[in-house]
Amino acid sequence: MSEGTMRWQVLVSAWMFCLCSVDGQVTYSIPEEMSKGSVVGNIAQDLGLDVKRLKSGKARIYTEDNGEYVELNKDKGLLLVKDRIDREALCGQTTPCAIHLQITLEDPIEFYTVTVEINDINDNVPSFKKGEMRFRISESAVVGAKFTLERAMDLDVGVNGLKSYSLKPTDNFNLKLHGQNDGSKNVEMVLQKALDREMQQHISLTLTATDGGDPPLSGTIRVEISVLDVNDNAPVFTQESYKVTVSETAPKGTVLSIVSATDADEGPNASVFYAITNTLDDVPRLFHIEEESGVVSLKGSLDYEKAQLHEIRVQASDEGGLTDSCKIIVEVTDTNDNSPSINIMSKTNSISENSKSGTVITIFNVQDNDFGENGKVTCGIGENVPFLIEKTSKKIFSLVTDSELDRETASEYNITVTCSDEGVPSLSSSVTLTLQISDVNDNAPVFERSSYEAYIVENNTPGVSIFTVKATDADWKQNARVSYILEDSSVNGVPVSSYVSVSADSGVIHAVRSFDYEQIKDFRFCVKAQDGGSPPLSSNVSVSIQIQDQNDNPPQVLYPVQTAGSVVAEMVPRSADVGYLVTKVVAVDVDSGQNAWLSYKLQKATDRALFEVGSQNGEIRTVRQVTEKDLLKQRLTVIVEDNGQPSRSATVIVNVAVADSFPEVLSEFSDFPHDKDYNDNLTFYLVLALAVVSFLFITCLVVIISVKIYRWRQSRILYHSSLPVIPYYPPRYSDTLGTGTLPHTYNYEVCRTTDSRKSDCKFGRAGSQNVLIMDPSSTGTMQRMQSEKSILDEPDSPLEVSCFG
């Protein structure tokens, strides 16, 4: 058939019509093999919809068999042919042939049913499965003997289907057709003239099958006949028809029936052979017959949903080529072997937590290919979920909300929809739908703690991170986005923002300045956490910052005092015994904790074998008995170290005079020359200075006596309680461990005459200790006084101050 003739036929038969109903269903009828882009129908007009609604509703086409033959043009509201439609491939011999569509819309959710019927055109030529058929027929075959021929196959239906057969030449045979229950025709070749092998040993015939199309199409098959010698009895079946019932789940190898045919001949001519002669259907693929025994068995898998009835045509033939035929009717019974198929037509992935009850979430279609009770489907969901399933139509179901939603209780639902049929046993399928619940700002940020306390070492680098505050918000996205704000406050009159800052996004608190433990030890402030909702919600938390000490201060030596203008010396009598207390090095460290723990070491000494230093208290004592051979002038270097990491230290030089009297010492320490010239106005200034000094002295004396009385009262309490005496240090120093202090108070007063070169100093001293101070500018003598009682023992004794002119 030429291409032009085919096109003409399509154009002639390309008629279509539309049947519309008020129930949202539309039916179209189109011919097969329409070109891509051809118009099926104006769906918007037929459904009474505005084209804009198709766009806003995100119109989509859903097909039950998932074939994409038709597409929707949303811009024009037209249904178009998307792909080539072959009616024979789509429906086979089934009539009528139709494509079932559903068109779904959103906001609100709607759906419409569309049926597109596919009309057949004469585009298939009748054909035979084999190229030729061979028969061996005995010359004794009687007139009227029948021989079954292969039927032609025409995929078209209706008037375009197979119509007639013809057999040429017709010298010995003519054609006889028998109508079947399924509408097909059984083709038989009937002998109308006796054969004579001696005259014609081989006969070639042509069988032509013609359809009813306009113009008609035809196909041919060659029939080759070999004439055999005498075999005048054909096999005869015991019955013309057999009927078998089998379940569609029967396994391969199941015996369905046994056919039997007998031949009245004897010998080889009586041997009967069986064969299945079906060629147009699936029978040869599904069934098998034993050639000699006639046992018919199952060799393929049956499917009730595809075919409920099979007709097996069996031919029995003998060695002489004589044949007979029968048929086996196989009825297939349905079993529940198909699970329901769930297909999502439209769904919503997210829904607000304040959505009303009854809101449609998903529409889905359920298919079950079984029949009867096996094909009836019910759907359900799990318990304790705020949803339910409503049946919209026979195969369409909707999932809707059943109660109020709360995102904070459940922000996401995994809804398992289970559809079960009513077969025995029941089969089911399930699909899990994930639904997100969108948020409403109804929760304020909450800090992980009711209050925070953090520590930072002093001398930190400005900008260093101290720690992080963390708040969480049970809401979602923007409503749960937390920002951190430093609340306005002050620390010692200074805005807290000059001490710390807080990162708005992360809540990390940074130090704005370098802290000094000696100036500030701790401070407090508030941080506010605010979410990004509208209006925003917030909460506050209190934060305490503790400054930790660092070993950044070296020890400070309080005693002995190092002066540049005078030499301080401790006197040790030559009669001093072992363990004699020479003096005590007093030092403090303004740091705290172990950074202020002090230890003392003797670094250098004129005679290391004579003195030692207490590592904890700084006391310098004699190690052995002082002898006459020991040098009068001893110089000790003591190093004071704290316990910090790394440690810091300070050194002090202690001069010790080994002598029994001051004159012995003067020759050693008084070798400084003095100027003998005097200024004429010196006397005036000295008198004026003496008056001022006297006034200051009296004032100081009153203050000292008052302080002494106060200290005496405190010291008596400590003395009688056997507690160590804590000395008084300048206001900027503190003794943290109770070590490195003198056990008694040392007082030094200086009185001068108008002639400063001849002034002498007298010292009041406690604890039977000797101290020698030599002013290099003085040429007078120094006299030592030793008090036999300590100030603590005699609190009422006045401070001894003497001046010598």
VOGU-3710 file (C-alpha; in Angstrom, 3 decimals, decimal comma):
1> msegtmrwqv> 0,000/0,000/0,000  1,460/3,373/-1,026  2,155/6,171/1,458  -0,210/8,523/-0,465  -3,068/6,045/-0,216  -2,477/5,698/3,535  -2,549/9,472/4,076  -5,767/9,718/2,053  -7,307/7,014/4,159  -6,340/8,768/7,374
11> lvsawmfclc> -7,782/12,043/6,162  -11,021/10,397/5,094  -11,443/8,501/8,360  -10,095/11,219/10,695  -13,466/12,078/12,120  -13,858/13,017/15,734  -16,594/14,053/18,068  -17,003/15,191/21,684  -19,603/14,043/24,177  -19,741/16,303/27,257
21> svdgqvtysi> -21,605/15,775/30,509  -22,418/17,973/33,421  -20,561/15,682/35,808  -17,095/16,939/34,815  -16,524/14,136/32,292  -15,630/14,626/28,610  -15,328/11,989/25,866  -13,439/12,520/22,605  -13,123/10,191/19,600  -10,103/10,371/17,282
31> peemskgsvv> -8,523/8,058/14,680  -5,219/6,349/15,414  -1,908/7,415/13,864  -2,650/11,139/14,102  0,452/13,292/13,781  2,081/14,869/16,834  0,520/18,183/17,795  -2,895/17,334/16,312  -5,807/18,785/18,256  -7,857/16,283/20,244
41> gniaqdlgld> -10,321/18,831/21,622  -10,800/22,182/23,347  -10,823/20,930/26,920  -11,194/24,367/28,492  -14,304/25,084/26,450  -15,785/21,632/26,914  -15,282/21,742/30,675  -16,439/25,335/30,924  -13,123/26,498/32,376  -11,247/29,730/31,825
51> vkrlksgkar> -7,797/29,279/30,266  -6,366/31,354/33,136  -7,730/28,803/35,585  -5,647/26,111/33,875  -2,515/28,152/34,503  -3,290/29,294/38,055  -4,428/25,805/39,041  -1,251/24,198/37,654  -3,350/21,872/35,517  -1,791/18,429/35,027
61> iytedngeyv> -2,794/15,289/33,173  -2,755/11,947/34,972  -3,184/8,665/33,125  -3,877/5,356/34,805  -1,484/3,410/32,598  1,167/6,151/32,708  1,228/6,378/28,887  1,907/9,886/27,661  -0,089/10,015/24,427  -1,943/13,270/25,079
71> elnkdkglll> -0,662/16,575/26,467  -2,349/19,772/27,631  -1,662/23,188/26,095  -2,409/25,469/29,047  -2,050/28,621/26,960  -4,908/27,665/24,564  -6,803/25,130/26,664  -6,344/22,399/24,057  -5,652/18,685/24,331  -2,958/17,735/21,777
81> vkdridreal> -1,534/14,468/20,510  1,839/14,133/22,213  3,040/10,864/20,754  2,017/8,465/17,958  -1,045/6,437/18,943  -1,127/2,900/17,588  -4,501/1,390/18,441  -3,217/-2,167/17,913  -0,280/-1,640/20,308  -2,484/0,111/22,825
91> cgqttpcaih> -5,542/-2,166/22,911  -4,853/-5,157/20,655  -8,138/-6,761/19,627  -10,120/-5,078/22,390  -12,921/-2,774/21,281  -13,695/-0,078/21,911  -10,169/1,262/22,556  -9,909/4,304/24,818  -7,407/6,333/26,822  -8,663/7,422/30,248
101> lqitledpie> -7,261/10,681/31,637  -7,743/12,745/34,766  -7,066/16,485/34,750  -6,246/17,891/38,198  -6,220/21,497/39,356  -4,886/23,044/42,590  -5,970/25,918/44,843  -8,684/24,649/45,135  -8,061/21,033/44,203  -10,349/19,826/41,379
111> fytvtveind> -10,231/16,947/38,966  -12,031/16,012/35,732  -12,273/12,720/33,863  -11,508/12,672/30,126  -11,947/9,637/27,834  -10,294/9,603/24,391  -11,595/6,797/22,149  -9,165/5,600/19,479  -10,761/4,559/16,177  -9,133/1,989/13,953
121> indnvpsfkk> -7,819/2,685/10,442  -6,820/0,059/7,902  -3,077/0,267/8,473  -2,241/-3,418/8,935  -1,955/-6,050/6,181  -3,266/-9,574/6,891  -0,274/-11,815/7,503  0,583/-15,411/8,185  3,029/-16,403/10,823  4,722/-18,950/8,564
131> gemrfrises> 5,910/-18,466/5,017  4,522/-21,808/3,889  2,587/-24,836/5,038  3,488/-28,409/4,107  1,096/-31,342/3,919  1,673/-34,998/3,154  -1,564/-36,406/1,766  -2,132/-39,988/0,682  -3,361/-40,597/-2,762  -6,136/-42,648/-1,267
141> avvgakftle> -7,500/-39,653/0,579  -11,250/-39,616/0,039  -13,028/-36,707/-1,500  -14,204/-34,430/1,250  -11,109/-34,931/3,416  -10,396/-31,768/5,418  -7,020/-30,197/6,131  -6,755/-27,303/8,594  -4,866/-24,317/7,246  -3,123/-21,595/9,150
151> ramdldvgvn> -5,293/-18,601/9,855  -4,118/-15,141/8,877  -3,600/-12,411/11,448  -4,900/-8,858/10,957  -4,313/-6,448/13,856  -7,056/-4,151/12,651  -10,605/-4,595/13,977  -14,130/-4,049/12,714  -14,556/-3,518/8,976  -10,781/-3,238/8,624
161> glksyslkpt> -10,283/-6,705/10,055  -9,843/-9,966/8,233  -12,784/-10,621/5,865  -12,151/-13,483/3,450  -9,798/-16,262/2,271  -9,161/-17,645/-1,254  -7,215/-20,712/-2,387  -5,727/-21,058/-5,870  -5,590/-23,113/-7,980  -8,760/-25,048/-7,180
171> dnfnlklhgq> -8,192/-28,191/-9,282  -8,088/-30,636/-6,383  -8,980/-28,565/-3,334  -11,429/-25,896/-2,373  -11,723/-23,751/0,736  -14,209/-24,087/3,547  -14,612/-21,612/6,454  -16,152/-22,382/9,835  -17,282/-19,588/12,149  -16,024/-19,756/15,778
181> ndgsknvemv> -17,545/-18,524/19,008  -14,980/-15,731/19,254  -15,945/-14,387/15,809  -12,909/-15,798/14,027  -13,038/-18,299/11,158  -11,482/-21,741/11,055  -9,922/-22,289/7,591  -10,051/-25,795/6,122  -8,822/-27,124/2,811  -11,286/-29,772/1,465
191> lqkaldremq> -10,320/-32,371/-1,097  -12,797/-32,180/-3,941  -11,000/-34,432/-6,436  -9,145/-37,652/-5,758  -5,388/-37,478/-5,867  -3,232/-39,599/-8,122  0,374/-39,776/-7,027  1,427/-41,254/-10,350  0,038/-38,246/-12,187  1,028/-35,488/-9,791
201> qhisltltat> 3,388/-36,120/-6,925  3,561/-32,493/-5,652  0,927/-29,732/-5,582  1,598/-26,039/-4,831  -1,294/-23,826/-3,740  -1,564/-20,164/-2,628  -3,824/-19,152/0,268  -4,768/-15,456/0,194  -6,302/-13,567/3,168  -8,077/-10,262/2,435
211> dggdpplsgt> -9,376/-7,647/4,903  -12,470/-5,431/4,580  -10,685/-2,094/4,294  -11,134/0,349/1,465  -9,034/-0,340/-0,490  -8,639/-3,898/0,829  -5,266/-5,268/1,908  -4,196/-8,916/1,549  -1,488/-11,409/2,494  -0,556/-14,855/1,167
221> irveisvldv> 0,991/-18,153/2,261  2,220/-21,057/0,121  0,661/-24,469/0,684  2,968/-27,302/-0,412  1,328/-30,754/-0,723  3,272/-33,994/-1,070  1,093/-36,863/-2,321  1,809/-40,102/-0,448  1,098/-43,580/-1,221  -1,984/-45,461/0,045
231> ndnapvftqe> -3,058/-44,637/3,587  -6,790/-44,590/3,470  -7,689/-44,070/7,166  -7,234/-40,762/8,981  -6,837/-40,466/12,743  -10,086/-39,748/14,612  -10,261/-37,961/18,030  -12,360/-39,572/20,689  -14,115/-36,212/21,216  -14,142/-33,009/19,255
241> sykvtvseta> -13,882/-30,647/22,224  -12,253/-30,764/25,664  -12,882/-28,328/28,506  -10,391/-27,601/31,301  -10,532/-25,176/34,245  -7,236/-24,002/35,753  -6,182/-21,350/38,239  -4,101/-18,479/36,947  -1,481/-19,277/39,591  -1,000/-22,878/38,398
251> pkgtvlsivs> 2,707/-23,683/38,194  4,525/-24,557/35,013  4,286/-28,280/34,122  0,705/-28,641/35,350  -1,069/-31,307/33,243  -4,304/-29,850/31,842  -5,677/-32,702/29,707  -4,838/-35,783/27,632  -6,226/-35,946/24,101  -6,545/-39,179/22,201
261> atdadegpna> -7,037/-40,066/18,520  -7,147/-43,507/16,862  -6,226/-44,629/13,340  -7,871/-47,703/11,815  -4,787/-48,436/9,783  -2,136/-50,846/10,843  1,571/-50,609/11,178  3,291/-47,294/10,648  0,166/-45,826/9,090  -1,591/-46,274/12,449
271> svfyaitntl> 0,939/-44,168/14,379  -0,630/-40,879/15,517  1,298/-37,666/16,257  -0,144/-34,663/18,056  0,624/-31,000/17,545  -0,793/-27,610/18,536  -1,728/-25,646/15,443  -2,505/-22,215/16,998  -0,407/-19,486/15,419  -2,198/-16,185/16,032
281> ddvprlfhie> -2,319/-16,074/19,820  -0,227/-16,943/22,883  -1,294/-20,588/22,997  2,028/-22,002/21,669  3,862/-19,962/24,295  1,610/-21,026/27,174  0,844/-24,672/26,420  2,717/-27,803/25,331  1,542/-31,179/23,993  3,536/-34,355/23,988
291> eesgvvslkg> 3,847/-35,443/20,327  3,218/-39,118/20,961  1,170/-39,241/24,189  -1,167/-36,265/23,657  -0,538/-34,955/27,198  -1,296/-31,224/27,293  0,575/-29,290/29,989  1,262/-25,703/31,050  4,639/-24,268/30,066  3,983/-20,544/30,615
301> sldyekaqlh> 2,351/-18,298/33,238  -1,353/-17,597/33,030  -2,860/-14,212/33,829  -6,595/-13,919/34,329  -6,398/-10,171/33,882  -5,040/-10,593/30,334  -7,089/-13,565/29,129  -9,851/-15,506/30,842  -10,236/-18,136/28,088  -7,775/-19,984/25,842
311> eirvqasdeg> -8,681/-22,293/22,904  -6,029/-24,873/22,048  -6,338/-26,404/18,571  -4,781/-29,876/18,442  -4,119/-31,802/15,215  -3,578/-35,535/15,058  -1,767/-36,910/12,004  -0,565/-40,316/10,953  2,405/-41,372/8,907  0,341/-41,111/5,748
321> gltdsckiiv> -0,422/-37,448/6,374  -4,052/-37,949/7,266  -5,191/-35,662/10,059  -8,008/-34,832/12,376  -8,389/-31,894/14,773  -10,026/-31,019/18,073  -10,022/-28,127/20,468  -9,348/-27,752/24,161  -11,166/-24,893/25,932  -9,079/-23,698/28,903
331> evtdtndnsp> -10,946/-21,496/31,384  -8,699/-19,475/33,681  -10,026/-18,719/37,159  -9,078/-15,555/39,005  -6,977/-15,548/42,168  -6,023/-12,591/44,298  -2,554/-12,138/42,863  -2,516/-8,368/42,275  -1,873/-5,875/45,022  -3,629/-2,510/44,841
341> sinimsktns> -1,561/0,126/43,007  -1,522/3,606/44,575  -0,849/6,532/42,236  -0,559/10,089/43,577  -2,526/12,503/41,418  -1,969/15,732/43,390  -0,439/16,500/46,762  0,576/19,330/49,070  3,992/19,155/50,725  3,446/21,853/53,354
351> isensksgtv> 0,467/23,165/55,303  0,161/25,897/57,940  -0,369/24,822/61,523  -3,476/27,033/61,693  -5,182/25,342/58,717  -8,837/24,488/59,128  -10,114/20,957/59,576  -11,072/19,310/56,295  -8,276/20,824/54,223  -7,412/18,537/51,275
361> itifnvqdnd> -3,777/17,428/51,328  -3,522/14,693/48,694  -5,656/13,098/45,973  -4,652/9,615/44,839  -5,935/6,902/42,513  -6,023/3,199/43,485  -6,015/0,402/40,876  -6,443/-3,347/41,467  -6,351/-5,526/38,331  -8,187/-8,385/40,001
371> fgengkvtcg> -11,928/-8,895/39,544  -14,870/-9,217/41,880  -14,124/-9,227/45,568  -10,423/-9,493/44,772  -10,581/-6,087/43,076  -12,520/-4,194/45,771  -10,188/-1,819/47,646  -10,410/0,028/50,973  -7,802/2,562/52,196  -6,796/3,669/55,664
381> igenvpflie> -4,083/5,431/57,665  -2,451/4,882/61,041  -3,960/5,891/64,360  -3,194/9,028/66,397  -2,708/11,285/63,389  -4,959/14,295/62,699  -5,942/13,111/59,229  -8,549/10,901/57,558  -9,248/9,438/54,107  -12,375/10,287/52,143
391> ktskkifslv> -13,512/8,340/49,073  -14,243/10,762/46,236  -15,235/8,235/43,569  -14,817/4,521/42,788  -11,051/4,742/42,450  -10,263/8,268/43,718  -9,470/8,971/47,390  -8,637/12,203/49,265  -6,466/12,709/52,368  -7,794/15,604/54,493
401> tdseldreta> -7,064/17,121/57,913  -9,269/15,902/60,750  -8,305/18,305/63,586  -6,113/21,293/64,444  -2,348/21,045/63,886  0,510/22,161/66,140  3,972/22,472/64,578  5,710/22,548/67,974  4,146/19,189/68,843  4,855/17,689/65,428
411> seynitvtcs> 6,644/19,634/62,703  6,427/16,813/60,189  4,120/13,903/59,572  5,034/10,735/57,712  1,567/9,525/56,814  1,414/5,915/55,680  -1,601/5,225/53,482  -2,435/1,497/53,215  -4,870/0,171/50,624  -6,096/-3,457/50,900
421> degvpslsss> -8,325/-5,558/48,665  -11,008/-7,952/49,867  -9,420/-11,098/48,484  -8,503/-14,135/50,588  -5,814/-13,714/51,630  -6,001/-9,953/51,360  -3,214/-8,106/49,527  -2,227/-4,543/50,303  0,064/-1,741/49,212  1,168/1,349/51,068
431> vtltlqisdv> 2,737/4,702/50,348  4,253/7,160/52,794  3,453/10,850/52,377  5,658/13,452/54,058  3,831/16,618/55,176  5,638/19,639/56,620  3,772/21,870/59,095  4,639/25,546/58,567  5,205/27,721/61,623  3,452/30,589/63,416
441> ndnapvfers> 5,536/32,704/65,823  4,145/31,669/69,218  7,293/30,767/71,194  9,901/33,082/72,750  13,610/32,116/72,753  14,697/30,106/75,803  18,282/30,139/77,131  19,939/26,832/77,929  20,653/28,069/81,477  18,875/30,402/83,890
451> syeayivenn> 22,181/32,258/84,357  25,738/32,013/83,081  29,099/32,304/84,799  32,336/32,480/82,841  35,998/32,954/83,646  38,719/34,884/81,849  42,372/35,322/82,732  43,515/38,898/83,186  45,768/40,621/80,624  43,672/39,073/77,882
461> tpgvsiftvk> 43,864/40,278/74,283  41,022/42,690/73,425  38,502/40,943/71,180  39,151/37,460/72,573  36,123/35,171/72,888  35,094/34,534/76,507  32,245/32,057/76,084  28,934/31,622/74,275  25,360/32,048/75,411  22,850/29,864/73,610
471> atdadwkqna> 19,108/30,257/73,278  16,721/28,100/71,271  13,317/28,883/69,837  10,763/26,120/69,348  9,421/27,919/66,281  10,770/27,441/62,754  12,850/29,317/60,188  12,556/33,117/60,569  10,462/32,774/63,711  13,227/30,649/65,268
481> rvsyiledss> 16,137/32,829/64,117  17,627/34,132/67,374  19,603/37,384/67,663  21,567/38,316/70,784  21,619/41,878/72,200  23,715/43,286/75,065  21,386/45,068/77,462  22,416/48,583/78,534  23,966/48,672/82,017  27,066/49,985/83,730
491> vngvpvssyv> 29,981/48,561/85,696  31,491/50,965/88,213  29,892/53,835/86,327  31,275/52,662/82,964  28,937/51,267/80,244  29,157/47,505/80,095  29,632/47,793/76,321  33,155/49,086/77,012  33,919/45,776/78,762  32,267/43,134/76,570
501> svsadsgvih> 30,361/42,738/73,327  28,061/39,984/72,100  27,795/38,586/68,566  24,234/39,076/67,341  24,212/35,852/65,337  26,242/33,385/67,383  25,889/34,676/70,963  29,677/34,662/71,399  30,724/37,134/74,095  34,011/38,943/73,387
511> avrsfdyeqi> 36,186/41,010/75,692  36,394/44,600/74,459  39,324/45,518/76,705  42,144/43,834/78,553  41,102/43,107/82,155  43,264/43,673/85,248  42,463/41,431/88,189  43,945/43,970/90,606  41,419/46,575/89,402  38,241/44,505/88,807
521> kdfrfcvkaq> 37,571/40,966/89,862  34,075/40,357/88,508  31,060/42,074/86,969  27,563/41,221/85,774  25,381/42,146/82,806  22,310/40,919/80,891  21,975/39,485/77,382  18,665/39,524/75,514  17,722/36,837/72,965  15,195/37,995/70,380
531> dggspplssn> 13,620/35,974/67,575  12,888/37,118/64,006  9,115/36,845/64,183  6,657/39,669/63,712  6,199/40,928/66,333  9,440/39,553/67,820  9,524/37,693/71,137  12,488/37,842/73,551  13,930/36,710/76,894  16,857/37,807/79,096
541> vsvsiqiqdq> 19,608/35,997/80,989  22,110/37,187/83,603  25,823/36,710/82,865  28,608/36,866/85,465  32,231/37,283/84,355  34,936/36,270/86,843  38,445/37,677/86,242  41,181/35,162/87,061  44,538/36,251/88,369  47,723/35,935/86,297
551> ndnppqvlyp> 51,251/36,069/87,576  51,984/39,520/86,169  53,472/41,190/89,271  56,900/40,384/90,749  57,368/40,233/94,504  57,944/43,607/96,252  60,532/43,726/99,077  59,288/45,769/102,034  62,164/45,117/104,340  65,030/45,761/104,390
561> vqtagsvvae> 64,439/49,019/102,532  66,967/49,620/99,786  68,022/53,291/99,685  70,588/54,941/97,597  71,673/57,483/100,176  72,421/55,279/103,178  73,692/51,848/104,077  71,530/49,604/106,274  73,345/46,926/108,223  72,252/44,304/110,705
571> mvprsadvgy> 74,565/43,745/113,696  75,393/40,281/114,892  77,397/39,945/118,115  80,324/37,651/117,949  78,845/35,766/120,854  75,738/34,848/118,792  74,806/31,180/118,976  73,696/28,843/116,205  70,213/29,827/114,937  70,567/33,466/115,947
581> lvtkvvavdv> 67,922/35,587/114,134  69,824/38,217/112,203  66,855/39,795/110,429  63,873/38,902/108,325  63,284/39,694/104,661  59,715/40,918/104,252  58,144/40,775/100,759  54,643/40,751/99,286  53,089/39,945/95,888  49,954/41,807/94,807
591> dsgqnawlsy> 48,834/38,760/92,809  46,573/36,185/94,463  46,503/32,465/95,041  49,608/30,482/94,236  50,929/33,461/92,269  51,430/35,176/95,648  53,101/32,249/97,427  56,671/33,413/98,099  59,857/31,481/98,713  63,269/32,817/99,782
601> klqkatdral> 66,732/31,671/98,713  70,228/32,792/99,579  71,753/33,608/96,208  75,152/35,029/97,260  76,945/35,476/100,556  80,351/36,545/101,745  80,407/33,419/103,886  77,742/30,854/102,889  78,693/28,651/105,831  77,653/31,334/108,336
611> fevgsqngei> 74,071/32,247/107,309  70,946/30,615/105,927  67,541/31,919/104,820  64,193/30,322/105,726  62,558/29,310/102,434  59,052/30,091/103,696  59,454/32,925/106,213  62,552/34,789/104,909  64,317/34,680/108,281  68,104/35,010/108,129
621> rtvrqvtekd> 69,774/33,005/110,887  73,277/31,892/111,732  74,198/28,368/110,805  77,131/28,050/113,142  78,798/29,829/116,044  80,313/33,215/115,137  84,083/33,258/115,635  86,745/35,917/115,770  87,949/34,861/112,332  84,683/35,832/110,646
631> llkqrltviv> 84,833/39,054/108,659  83,197/42,047/110,213  81,424/43,064/107,022  79,143/40,381/105,545  77,073/40,946/102,349  74,087/38,658/101,600  72,016/38,596/98,399  68,546/37,098/98,914  66,230/36,252/95,992  62,476/36,191/96,530
641> edngqpsrsa> 60,395/34,104/94,028  56,650/33,618/93,690  54,935/30,337/92,749  53,457/31,506/89,402  54,059/29,977/86,007  56,451/31,311/84,952  57,674/32,550/88,294  58,787/36,130/88,967  61,449/37,201/91,451  63,108/40,116/93,237
651> tvivnvavad> 66,472/40,392/94,975  67,534/42,291/98,078  71,006/42,935/99,520  71,393/42,571/103,280  74,529/43,993/104,951  75,510/42,303/108,199  78,086/43,643/110,643  79,698/41,018/112,863  80,681/43,119/115,886  79,897/43,646/119,525
661> sfpevlsefs> 79,810/47,483/119,473  79,193/50,387/117,120  82,726/51,744/117,154  83,963/48,583/115,594  81,554/49,091/112,771  82,166/52,769/112,103  85,631/52,239/110,763  84,279/49,799/108,275  81,127/51,674/107,156  82,127/55,363/107,734
671> dfphdkdynd> 84,697/56,126/105,103  82,850/58,876/103,286  84,553/62,354/103,237  82,556/65,418/104,295  82,891/68,988/103,191  84,167/71,308/105,968  82,925/74,505/104,471  79,689/75,894/105,814  77,333/78,339/104,313  76,610/81,435/106,302
681> nltfylvlal> 72,885/81,006/105,911  72,960/77,328/106,901  72,090/78,049/110,503  68,981/79,972/109,519  67,718/77,258/107,335  68,522/74,580/109,876  66,595/76,441/112,579  63,629/76,811/110,225  63,866/73,193/109,249  64,081/72,162/112,898
691> avvsflfitc> 60,889/74,057/113,708  59,037/72,437/110,825  60,395/69,034/111,698  59,455/69,485/115,329  55,890/70,360/114,347  55,653/67,403/112,062  57,251/65,219/114,651  54,695/66,112/117,288  51,856/65,547/114,841  53,292/62,226/113,751
701> lvviisvkiy> 53,863/61,249/117,364  50,203/61,727/118,186  49,169/59,721/115,133  51,672/56,976/115,911  50,529/56,689/119,504  46,916/56,350/118,343  47,858/53,698/115,827  49,962/51,884/118,426  47,066/51,736/120,834  44,815/50,283/118,119
711> rwrqsrilyh> 47,436/47,756/117,069  48,153/46,848/120,626  44,535/45,875/121,170  44,530/43,817/117,986  47,884/42,230/118,741  46,830/41,252/122,240  43,936/39,293/120,809  46,231/37,531/118,378  48,937/37,080/121,019  46,717/35,363/123,559
721> sslpvipyyp> 45,134/33,187/120,849  48,579/31,873/119,801  47,956/33,096/116,262  50,792/34,531/114,175  51,175/38,293/114,193  50,315/39,847/110,842  52,375/42,989/110,307  51,005/46,184/108,892  52,041/46,958/105,320  51,446/49,965/103,134
731> prysdtlgtg> 47,965/50,189/101,728  48,867/48,788/98,279  50,273/45,526/99,680  48,691/42,545/101,342  50,169/39,413/102,880  48,192/36,536/101,448  49,829/33,570/103,136  50,945/34,920/106,439  54,607/34,423/105,528  57,377/36,781/104,604
741> tlphtynyev> 56,650/39,247/107,457  58,517/40,391/110,518  57,259/39,166/113,859  57,642/42,606/115,454  57,373/46,208/114,430  60,515/48,099/113,488  60,625/51,848/114,045  63,306/54,224/112,926  63,416/57,878/113,924  66,124/60,381/113,095
751> crttdsrksd> 66,886/63,569/115,029  69,401/66,082/113,913  70,982/69,113/115,521  71,644/72,292/113,706  74,907/70,761/112,719  73,811/67,835/110,517  77,303/66,573/110,244  77,377/65,768/113,922  73,910/64,383/114,288  73,476/60,956/115,749
761> ckfgragsqn> 70,530/58,577/115,375  69,078/56,377/118,018  66,804/53,477/117,156  63,970/52,049/119,121  63,851/48,315/118,296  61,737/45,421/119,393  62,538/41,777/119,834  66,200/42,088/121,036  67,454/42,752/117,547  70,088/45,153/116,404
771> vlimdpsstg> 69,857/47,408/113,359  72,554/49,713/112,164  71,919/52,552/109,732  74,852/54,638/108,657  74,352/57,877/106,827  77,468/58,502/104,778  77,077/62,254/105,244  77,307/62,012/108,977  80,619/62,048/110,816  79,144/61,554/114,233
781> tmqrmqseks> 78,934/58,287/116,115  76,097/55,799/116,065  74,875/54,300/119,228  72,938/51,123/119,436  70,063/50,624/121,794  68,524/47,329/122,448  65,198/46,975/124,051  64,936/43,985/126,299  61,212/43,679/125,808  59,212/43,550/122,655
791> ildepdsple> 56,519/46,035/121,881  54,020/43,267/122,002  55,182/42,290/125,471  55,130/45,903/126,680  52,408/47,663/124,762  52,523/50,698/126,996  56,188/51,425/126,491  56,733/54,605/124,472  58,537/54,675/121,208  62,156/55,552/121,960
801> vscfg> 63,440/58,445/119,980  66,706/60,231/120,927  68,520/62,977/119,216  72,224/63,836/119,752  73,823/67,114/118,888
//
